C-alpha cells in the first residue's frame, strides 16, 4: 500500500493506493511484444511514461523482475519510495530509497555511476540535472529505465528537451537521439471484468525516429509509431483494438 497524508482547511486527509502483493510479470500486464528484446540491450534509455496512477511503477517493477530472471548483471534501483522488493535471482539487485539512503535522485545517480551497475532504474526524471546524468549513463554502457509524467510517447521527448534552457536544447536533442532505446506510454481503462486494463503506446528509436528527435520534429513521431508496427511499435488505438479482440474492453 502506498499512502500520502496531507493537511487542508478542513483537517487532514489520507490518500491510499493499493499495490499488488507480488511483482507482476510483463506478460500479465500485456506489454508490447518488443519489450523483452529491448530489455536485453546493453545500454540506452527506456522511458515509461503516463499520468499519475497509470501503473508506471508496476511496469518498471515487472521490467526489473524480467531482467532478474533472464539476464546476469547488477541492477541498481533508485526509488521514491521503494514499492516492490526484489530478491536477487540471476542478477544482483540493490534498491535505494530517496530520502532514506540518499538525498536526491541526482546525487544517487551520480554515486551509482561509480558502483558498476549494468542496469539503473530511476523512479522519476524530475529535473534537468537528473536528465543529463541519465543520458550520460545511457551513453556510457548502462541500460537506464526511468519514468516521466506525460500522456504519450512524443510528449515525453518534448518534456525532456523542454527541461533545458534554449541554448542547450539542440545538444540535448542530439544526445537523446543517440541514447534513447524506446518510450513506453501507458494508461488504464475500465475493463469488462470489473477491473482495469492497461493500454500501451510504444515508440522505438529507429533511424527515422532518431532523425526526427535530432531535428526537433517530435510532432511527426505519432506518424512513425502508426506505421512502425513491423518494427514492434504500436499506438493507443492499436492497443485498444487488441484489448477489444481479447474481450477485455
C-alpha positions as CSV (number, residue, x, y, z in Angstrom):
1,X,0.0,0.0,0.0
2,X,1.2,3.5,-0.8
3,X,-0.1,6.3,1.5
4,X,0.1,10.1,1.4
5,X,-1.2,12.2,4.3
6,X,-1.8,15.9,4.0
7,X,-3.4,18.8,5.9
8,X,-6.1,21.2,4.5
9,X,-8.5,23.8,5.7
10,X,-11.0,21.2,7.0
11,X,-8.5,19.0,8.8
12,X,-6.4,16.1,7.5
13,X,-6.8,13.5,4.7
14,X,-5.2,10.3,3.7
15,X,-4.8,9.1,0.1
16,X,-4.2,5.3,-0.2
17,X,-3.1,3.3,-3.3
18,X,-3.2,-0.4,-3.2
19,X,-0.2,-2.2,-4.8
20,X,-0.1,-5.8,-6.0
21,X,1.1,-8.2,-3.3
22,X,3.5,-9.8,-5.8
23,X,5.6,-8.3,-8.5
24,X,3.6,-8.7,-11.8
25,X,5.1,-10.2,-14.9
26,X,5.3,-8.4,-18.3
27,X,3.0,-10.9,-20.0
28,X,0.4,-10.5,-17.2
29,X,0.4,-6.7,-17.8
30,X,0.1,-7.2,-21.6
31,X,3.1,-5.0,-22.5
32,X,4.1,-4.9,-26.2
33,X,5.9,-8.0,-27.5
34,X,9.0,-5.9,-28.3
35,X,9.7,-5.0,-24.7
36,X,11.6,-8.2,-23.7
37,X,14.0,-7.7,-26.6
38,X,14.5,-4.1,-25.7
39,X,15.4,-5.1,-22.2
40,X,18.2,-7.3,-23.4
41,X,20.2,-4.3,-24.9
42,X,23.4,-3.4,-23.1
43,X,22.8,0.4,-22.9
44,X,20.5,3.2,-23.7
45,X,17.4,4.8,-22.1
46,X,14.0,3.2,-21.9
47,X,11.3,5.6,-20.7
48,X,8.0,4.6,-19.1
49,X,5.5,7.4,-19.2
50,X,1.9,8.1,-18.2
51,X,-0.3,10.1,-15.9
52,X,-0.2,9.7,-12.2
53,X,-1.7,6.4,-11.2
54,X,-1.4,4.8,-14.6
55,X,0.8,1.9,-13.4
56,X,4.3,3.2,-14.3
57,X,5.9,1.9,-11.2
58,X,4.3,-1.5,-11.7
59,X,5.6,-1.7,-15.2
60,X,9.1,-0.8,-14.1
61,X,9.0,-3.4,-11.4
62,X,7.9,-6.0,-14.0
63,X,10.9,-5.0,-16.2
64,X,13.3,-5.4,-13.3
65,X,11.7,-8.8,-12.5
66,X,12.2,-9.9,-16.1
67,X,15.8,-8.9,-16.1
68,X,16.4,-10.5,-12.7
69,X,15.1,-13.9,-14.1
70,X,16.5,-13.7,-17.7
71,X,19.9,-12.0,-17.5
72,X,23.1,-11.8,-15.5
73,X,24.3,-8.5,-14.1
74,X,24.0,-5.8,-11.4
75,X,20.7,-3.9,-11.2
76,X,20.6,-0.7,-9.0
77,X,17.2,0.9,-8.4
78,X,16.8,4.5,-7.1
79,X,13.2,4.9,-6.0
80,X,10.9,7.3,-4.0
81,X,9.6,5.2,-2.3
82,X,10.6,1.6,-2.9
83,X,7.3,-0.2,-3.7
84,X,8.3,-3.7,-4.7
85,X,11.1,-5.6,-3.0
86,X,13.2,-7.7,-5.5
87,X,15.2,-10.7,-4.3
88,X,18.3,-11.3,-6.3
89,X,17.9,-14.2,-8.7
90,X,20.2,-14.3,-11.7
91,X,21.1,-10.6,-11.1
92,X,22.4,-8.8,-8.1
93,X,19.6,-6.4,-7.3
94,X,20.2,-3.5,-4.9
95,X,17.5,-1.0,-4.1
96,X,17.9,2.5,-2.6
97,X,15.2,4.9,-1.4
98,X,15.5,8.6,-1.9
99,X,15.4,10.4,1.4
100,X,16.5,7.3,3.3
101,X,19.6,6.0,1.6
102,X,20.4,9.1,-0.4
103,X,19.3,12.8,-0.6
104,X,18.1,13.2,-4.2
105,X,17.8,11.4,-7.5
106,X,20.7,13.4,-9.0
107,X,23.0,12.6,-6.0
108,X,22.1,9.0,-6.1
109,X,22.6,8.7,-9.8
110,X,26.0,10.4,-9.6
111,X,27.1,7.9,-7.0
112,X,25.6,5.0,-9.0
113,X,27.9,5.7,-11.9
114,X,30.8,4.8,-9.7
115,X,29.3,1.5,-8.5
116,X,29.5,-0.5,-11.7
117,X,25.8,-1.3,-12.3
118,X,24.6,-2.8,-15.6
119,X,21.0,-1.5,-15.2
120,X,19.9,1.6,-13.4
121,X,16.3,2.2,-12.6
122,X,15.3,5.8,-11.9
123,X,11.9,6.3,-10.2
124,X,11.5,9.7,-11.9
125,X,13.3,12.2,-14.1
126,X,12.5,15.3,-12.1
127,X,14.9,18.0,-13.2
128,X,17.5,18.8,-15.9
129,X,20.4,17.6,-13.8
130,X,18.9,14.2,-13.3
131,X,18.0,14.0,-17.0
132,X,21.6,15.0,-18.0
133,X,23.1,12.3,-15.7
134,X,20.6,9.7,-17.0
135,X,21.6,10.4,-20.6
136,X,25.2,10.3,-19.7
137,X,24.7,6.9,-18.0
138,X,22.8,5.6,-21.1
139,X,25.7,6.7,-23.3
140,X,28.4,5.1,-21.2
141,X,27.3,1.4,-21.2
142,X,24.3,1.4,-18.8
143,X,20.7,0.4,-19.5
144,X,18.6,3.1,-17.8
145,X,14.9,2.7,-17.0
146,X,13.1,5.8,-15.9
147,X,9.6,7.4,-15.7
148,X,8.1,10.7,-16.7
149,X,4.6,12.2,-16.3
150,X,3.3,12.6,-19.9
151,X,0.3,11.1,-21.7
152,X,2.1,10.0,-24.8
153,X,5.5,8.9,-26.2
154,X,6.1,12.1,-28.3
155,X,5.2,14.3,-25.4
156,X,7.9,12.5,-23.3
157,X,10.6,13.6,-25.8
158,X,9.3,17.2,-25.7
159,X,9.2,17.2,-21.8
160,X,12.8,16.0,-21.6
161,X,14.1,18.7,-24.1
162,X,11.9,21.4,-22.5
163,X,13.6,20.9,-19.1
164,X,16.7,22.6,-20.5
165,X,17.3,26.3,-21.4
166,X,17.1,27.3,-25.1
167,X,20.9,27.2,-25.7
168,X,21.1,23.6,-24.5
169,X,18.1,22.1,-26.3
170,X,19.9,21.2,-29.6
171,X,22.8,19.3,-27.9
172,X,20.2,17.5,-25.7
173,X,18.2,16.5,-28.7
174,X,21.3,15.1,-30.3
175,X,22.2,13.2,-27.1
176,X,18.7,11.9,-26.8
177,X,18.6,10.8,-30.4
178,X,21.7,8.8,-29.9
179,X,20.9,7.2,-26.5
180,X,17.2,6.6,-26.5
181,X,16.0,3.0,-27.0
182,X,12.3,3.3,-26.6
183,X,9.4,5.2,-24.9
184,X,6.5,3.1,-23.5
185,X,3.5,5.2,-22.7
186,X,0.5,3.7,-20.8
187,X,-2.9,4.4,-19.4
188,X,-5.5,2.4,-17.5
189,X,-9.1,1.9,-18.6
190,X,-12.0,0.0,-17.0
191,X,-12.4,-3.5,-18.4
192,X,-15.3,-5.9,-18.8
193,X,-14.2,-7.8,-15.7
194,X,-14.8,-5.1,-13.1
195,X,-11.1,-4.3,-13.1
196,X,-8.7,-2.2,-15.1
197,X,-6.7,-3.0,-18.2
198,X,-3.5,-1.2,-19.4
199,X,-3.3,0.3,-22.9
200,X,0.2,0.9,-24.3
201,X,1.9,3.1,-26.9
202,X,5.4,2.1,-27.9
203,X,7.9,4.3,-29.7
204,X,11.1,2.5,-30.7
205,X,14.1,4.7,-31.6
206,X,14.6,3.6,-35.2
207,X,16.8,5.7,-37.5
208,X,13.7,7.6,-38.7
209,X,12.6,8.4,-35.2
210,X,16.1,9.4,-34.2
211,X,16.3,11.9,-37.1
212,X,13.0,13.5,-36.1
213,X,14.2,13.8,-32.5
214,X,17.5,15.3,-33.6
215,X,15.7,17.8,-35.8
216,X,13.2,18.8,-33.2
217,X,10.2,17.4,-35.3
218,X,8.6,15.5,-32.5
219,X,5.2,16.3,-33.9
220,X,5.9,13.8,-36.6
221,X,6.6,10.9,-34.2
222,X,3.0,9.7,-33.9
223,X,3.2,9.0,-37.7
224,X,6.3,6.9,-37.1
225,X,4.5,5.0,-34.4
226,X,1.4,4.4,-36.5
227,X,3.5,3.0,-39.4
228,X,6.0,1.2,-37.3
229,X,4.0,-2.0,-36.5
230,X,6.6,-4.2,-38.3
231,X,9.3,-2.8,-36.0
232,X,7.3,-3.6,-32.9
233,X,5.7,-0.2,-32.3
234,X,2.0,0.5,-31.5
235,X,-0.2,3.4,-30.6
236,X,-3.1,3.5,-28.1
237,X,-5.7,2.9,-30.8
238,X,-4.0,-0.3,-31.9
239,X,-3.6,-1.4,-28.3
240,X,-7.3,-0.7,-27.6
241,X,-8.3,-2.8,-30.7
242,X,-6.1,-5.7,-29.4
243,X,-7.8,-5.5,-25.9
244,X,-11.3,-5.5,-27.6
245,X,-10.3,-8.6,-29.6
246,X,-9.3,-10.2,-26.3
247,X,-12.7,-9.4,-24.8
248,X,-11.2,-7.1,-22.2
249,X,-13.0,-3.9,-23.4
